[in-house]
Amino acid sequence: MKSVKLMGAALAACALMAGTAFAAPREAAPTAFDPIAHQRVVEVSEQLRCLVCQNQSVADSNAELAVDLRNQVIEQVKAGKTNKEIVDYMVERYGDFVLYKPPFKANTVILWLGPVALFLVGLAAFYLNLRRRKSAVAKTVRPLTAEEKARADKLLSGDKE
């Protein structure tokens, strides 16, 4: 009975492993027959952010939406559109967020100045904490009494009590 259960578990494990072969990421359609057009597709795709992954460009991502966006870029390159026209189309459709490097505008100022502001706030907090600790230590420090000083001198000179 035990061997039948073990055999069933082994078969189930094999079936699961075999099923993972079909879970491979989808590849993008071939970009173009022309190497120059392919290079343009790569250049434009590197300027666009994957809206699913958000930390990868459309060129680097394997998400389905990124594959669809790459295919749109391919179609527009084949249609003879310029790189700027393609990027403008994507911005019109998805907003400035689709750009991997968004422009410096009023509605994106937080993206550009936010990290600097956070760094400065952290630096100020660190400085204030350091000052507070220094003043707290200064309040608790008192000079040694004559007896403590004599004992310290003895210990430092190597004499034992």
Protein Blocks (a to p, Z undefined) as FASTA:
>chain_A
ZZmmmmmmmmmmmmmmmmmmmmpccddddfbfclklmmmmmmmmmmpccfklopacfklp
ccfklmmmmmmmmmmmmnopafklmmmmmmmmnojmlpmbdcddfklmmmmmmmmmmmmm
mmmmmmmmmmmmmmmmmmmpccddfklmmmmmmmmnopaZZ
